[in-house]
Amino acid sequence: MLATKSLAPGRRVYGERLYSERGAEYRSWDPFRSKLSAAILKGLGVLPVAPGSRVLYLGAASGTTASHVSDIVGPKGAVYCVEFAPRSMRDLLNVAMARENMVPIMGDARQPGQYAEYIKGKVDIIYEDVADPSQAEIMLSNARMFLKAGGSALMAVKAQSIDVSRRPSEVYEEAIGRLSAAFEVRQRLGLEPFDRHHLFLHLSFKG
Ligand SMILES: C[S@@+](CC[C@H](N)C(=O)[O-])C[C@H]1O[C@@H](n2cnc3c(N)ncnc32)[C@H](O)[C@@H]1O
C-alpha cells in the first residue's frame, strides 16, 4: 500500500485512511481510485513528481489524485488543477482551501490559452487524465504552452474515449504516434487489476 505525508493533517479528501507516524500524518493512496498510485504499484520506474515540482494537472475532478500530488510537491511546489465540470470544481475548491500549493482553475484543457494567465512560468510536469477523444492533442498543445524542455508528462490514455469501434491496442499506438512528434516515450504501463481501461504513459518533452 502507498501513502503520502499529508499537507493538510486531519482532513480526508475521498474517505482515505489516515495514519500517524512519528508526529506526521499519512494518507493512504488507493490504487483503485487513483491511476498514479496504480502506475507506481505497477512499476513506474521514475516518479517525476518530487518536492518543489510545479505540476499542471489536466482533469483534476474532485481532487483525489491531485491531493496526493499536492502532498508530494509540498509547500514549495505548485499544482495547477484544470477542471471544467462545475460539480467537480465545487469539491476541488474545498480540497484546495486547505492546501496552499493547489490552484484550482475552472477551464477547458482543449483551450490552454483560457488559463495561461494563471500559470506563472513553465511547469516541470503535466499530468493528464481527461478521457477526451483528442487526448494526444490536448497534451501537445498544453506542453507547447507550459512545459519546460526536458519536462515530464504523465498521461492516462483511455481507448474507449478515443474510438470505441477499434481495438484498444490500435488506438494506443496511434495516440503514441501523434505524441512522438514532441515527446520521447519513457515508459508505458497497463494498470490491471486496478484499472482495465487505460494505458499509462510516462513521456519526456523534447521541447
Ligand atoms: C477520470 S476523471 C479524472 C480523475 C482524476 N484525475 C483523479 O485521479 O482524481 C476525468 C476528469 O476530466 C474532466 N475533463 C474532461 N475533459 C476535460 C476538459 N476538456 N477540460 C477540463 N477537464 C476535463 C472531467 O470533468 C473529469 O472530472
The ligand as an SDF file (V2000), in Angstrom:
LIG
                    3D

 27 29  0  0  0  0  0  0  0  0999 V2000
  -11.2990   10.4130  -14.9530 C   0  0  0  0  0  0  0  0  0  0  0  0
  -11.6690   11.9680  -14.2950 S   0  0  0  0  0  0  0  0  0  0  0  0
  -10.1740   12.4740  -13.5280 C   0  0  0  0  0  0  0  0  0  0  0  0
   -9.8550   11.7920  -12.2190 C   0  0  0  0  0  0  0  0  0  0  0  0
   -8.6770   12.4250  -11.5310 C   0  0  0  0  0  0  0  0  0  0  0  0
   -7.5530   12.5470  -12.4310 N   0  0  0  0  0  0  0  0  0  0  0  0
   -8.2340   11.6710  -10.3020 C   0  0  0  0  0  0  0  0  0  0  0  0
   -7.4700   10.7070  -10.4280 O   0  0  0  0  0  0  0  0  0  0  0  0
   -8.6160   12.0610   -9.2180 O   0  0  0  0  0  0  0  0  0  0  0  0
  -11.6600   12.9880  -15.7270 C   0  0  0  0  0  0  0  0  0  0  0  0
  -11.9610   14.4350  -15.3920 C   0  0  0  0  0  0  0  0  0  0  0  0
  -11.5740   15.2200  -16.5140 O   0  0  0  0  0  0  0  0  0  0  0  0
  -12.5100   16.2680  -16.6640 C   0  0  0  0  0  0  0  0  0  0  0  0
  -12.3960   16.7320  -18.0510 N   0  0  0  0  0  0  0  0  0  0  0  0
  -12.7010   16.0410  -19.1940 C   0  0  0  0  0  0  0  0  0  0  0  0
  -12.4480   16.7920  -20.2870 N   0  0  0  0  0  0  0  0  0  0  0  0
  -11.9570   17.9730  -19.8180 C   0  0  0  0  0  0  0  0  0  0  0  0
  -11.5080   19.1570  -20.4580 C   0  0  0  0  0  0  0  0  0  0  0  0
  -11.5160   19.2780  -21.7880 N   0  0  0  0  0  0  0  0  0  0  0  0
  -11.0820   20.1820  -19.6800 N   0  0  0  0  0  0  0  0  0  0  0  0
  -11.0740   20.0850  -18.3250 C   0  0  0  0  0  0  0  0  0  0  0  0
  -11.4900   18.9830  -17.6620 N   0  0  0  0  0  0  0  0  0  0  0  0
  -11.9260   17.9350  -18.4010 C   0  0  0  0  0  0  0  0  0  0  0  0
  -13.8540   15.6180  -16.3340 C   0  0  0  0  0  0  0  0  0  0  0  0
  -14.8090   16.5790  -15.9700 O   0  0  0  0  0  0  0  0  0  0  0  0
  -13.4490   14.7060  -15.1720 C   0  0  0  0  0  0  0  0  0  0  0  0
  -13.6230   15.3600  -13.9380 O   0  0  0  0  0  0  0  0  0  0  0  0
  1  2  1  0
  2  3  1  0
  2 10  1  0
  3  4  1  0
  4  5  1  0
  5  6  1  0
  5  7  1  0
  7  8  2  0
  7  9  1  0
 10 11  1  0
 11 12  1  0
 11 26  1  0
 12 13  1  0
 13 14  1  0
 13 24  1  0
 14 15  1  0
 14 23  1  0
 15 16  2  0
 16 17  1  0
 17 18  1  0
 17 23  2  0
 18 19  1  0
 18 20  2  0
 20 21  1  0
 21 22  2  0
 22 23  1  0
 24 25  1  0
 24 26  1  0
 26 27  1  0
M  CHG  2   2   1   9  -1
M  END
$$$$
